[in-house]
Every structure is written in structure tokens, then in C-alpha cells.
């Protein structure tokens, strides 16, 4: 269930960021570059990939004994780190988002990976 909840939260954040980006583009706001479009697909409708920077990732470690709230927050943190890394290399979008978790004895690693691109 935590996956559905976190996916819902992620989609709301993605849609909000997309709407803000379009609004800022129309108003000529220079903060447009701060927004990162993130999608599970290999393309973004209405956008053309101008440059590919390569795969980037964000990694977060959470306690294994944590409940679904920790897992959801960990996933969101991993995505945020992924977005920060993409911004560092000059990307404004992430395609092919993949999230995986690796469980160890005392902690769980949540890894968000995606293809950093400029659209």
C-alpha cells in the first residue's frame, strides 16, 4: 500500500511542477530552470530531447524496522536527490524513472535512477 500512496504523492507533485513550469514559461519567469520534469516513460509528450546527460541516481538509507511512512519518505527523498543530481549536470528532465529497494539486515537502501536530459 505504501507504494500506491507514495506514487500518488509523487504524481501530484509532478503535475503541480508541470503546471507551474507552463505558467512560468508563459510569464517569462527565469525560475523555470529550477523545475525538473520526472516521468517513468521514455519521452515527454510535447517536448523534444535536446541533450542526453546520462543516468543519474539518488540513494537513501532507512531503518529496516521502519513502517510504511519511512519507506514513503525514503522514496521521496531518493527522488529529490535524483532531481538535485540531474540539476547539477544541467538537465531539466528525468526520463525512465526506476525505483528499487535493497533490504539488508539493519537498513534498507532506496535507489531512484533515471536518464537526465535537457528538453
C-alpha positions in Angstrom: 0.0 0.0 0.0 2.9 2.4 0.7 3.8 2.2 -3.0 0.4 3.4 -4.1 0.4 6.2 -1.6 3.9 7.3 -2.5 3.1 7.0 -6.2 0.0 9.2 -5.7 2.0 11.8 -3.8 4.7 11.7 -6.5 2.2 12.1 -9.3 0.5 15.1 -7.6 4.0 16.7 -7.1 4.8 16.0 -10.8 1.6 17.5 -12.1 2.0 20.6 -9.9 5.6 21.1 -11.1 4.5 20.7 -14.7 1.7 23.3 -14.3 4.0 25.7 -12.5 6.5 25.3 -15.3 4.0 26.0 -18.0 2.7 29.0 -16.1 6.2 30.4 -15.6 7.1 29.9 -19.3 4.1 32.0 -20.3 5.1 34.7 -17.8 8.8 34.7 -18.7 9.8 33.7 -15.2 13.6 32.8 -15.1 13.0 30.3 -12.3 11.7 27.8 -14.9 15.1 26.2 -14.9 14.6 25.1 -11.3 11.8 22.8 -12.2 12.6 19.2 -13.2 10.1 17.1 -15.1 10.2 13.4 -13.9 8.5 10.6 -15.7 8.5 6.8 -15.9 8.2 6.9 -19.7 10.9 7.2 -22.4 9.5 10.5 -23.7 7.5 13.6 -22.6 4.6 14.5 -24.9 5.1 17.9 -26.4 8.8 18.0 -25.7 11.8 17.0 -27.7 15.0 15.8 -26.1 17.8 18.3 -26.9 20.7 16.7 -25.0 21.3 13.5 -23.0 23.5 13.7 -19.9 23.3 10.0 -18.9 21.9 8.1 -16.0 21.9 9.6 -12.5 20.7 8.2 -9.2 19.7 9.2 -5.7 20.2 6.9 -2.8 18.7 7.0 0.6 19.1 4.6 3.5 16.3 4.0 6.0 16.0 1.6 9.0 14.7 -1.8 8.1 12.3 -1.8 11.1 10.6 1.4 9.8 7.0 1.3 8.8 5.4 2.4 5.6 5.8 6.1 6.4 9.6 5.7 6.5 9.5 3.9 3.2 7.4 6.5 1.6 9.5 9.4 2.9 12.7 7.5 1.8 11.3 7.1 -1.7 10.5 10.8 -1.9 14.0 11.7 -0.6 15.6 9.4 -3.1 13.7 11.1 -5.9 14.6 14.6 -4.6 18.3 13.6 -4.5 17.9 12.3 -8.1 16.4 15.6 -9.2 19.2 17.5 -7.4 21.8 15.4 -9.2 20.1 16.0 -12.6 20.1 19.7 -11.9 23.8 19.6 -11.2 24.7 18.1 -14.6 22.4 20.6 -16.4 19.3 18.6 -17.0 15.8 19.8 -16.7 14.0 16.5 -17.1 14.4 12.8 -16.0 13.1 10.0 -18.2 12.7 6.3 -17.4 12.4 6.8 -13.6 13.1 3.5 -11.8 12.9 3.0 -8.0 14.3 -0.1 -6.3 14.9 -1.1 -2.7 17.6 -3.4 -1.4 17.0 -4.8 2.1 19.9 -5.6 4.4 19.9 -6.8 8.0 19.5 -3.4 9.7 18.7 -1.0 6.9 17.1 -0.7 3.5 18.5 1.3 0.6 16.1 3.0 -1.7 17.6 3.9 -5.1 16.0 6.2 -7.6 17.5 6.1 -11.1 16.7 7.9 -14.3 18.0 9.3 -17.5 18.9 13.0 -17.2 18.1 15.0 -20.3 17.5 18.6 -21.4 14.2 19.2 -23.2 
